[in-house]
């Protein structure tokens, strides 16, 4: 019983320590997909997504989402990076298995994620 209560407490503490940058992207929508939040798009499309945030050396805040997607009939690890600009955000970078993808590929992926 004691271990169960400790587990509940740990889960509660982890959930209450949410990152405001991650939450703003997760709860936000893209102009190209206003009917879904980014969080819904990610949950519906990626396997095992992991969200994180940070700041570059030059002060640019960002949110990264890393998870599995299907690409050319193979599962790859995708990284989506959104750049935070005040109260808004925009796609900054996309990688598949650590290989940077061009803007066209990133926009295509987001459109596909919106359709799911």
Secondary structure, DSSP 8 states (H G I E B T S, - for coil): -HHHHHHHHHHHHHHHS--HHHHHHHH--BTTBTTS-HHHHHHHH-EEEEEEEEE-TTS-EEEEEEEEEEETTEEEEEEEEEEEETTEEEEEEEEETTEE--HHHHHHHHHHHHH-
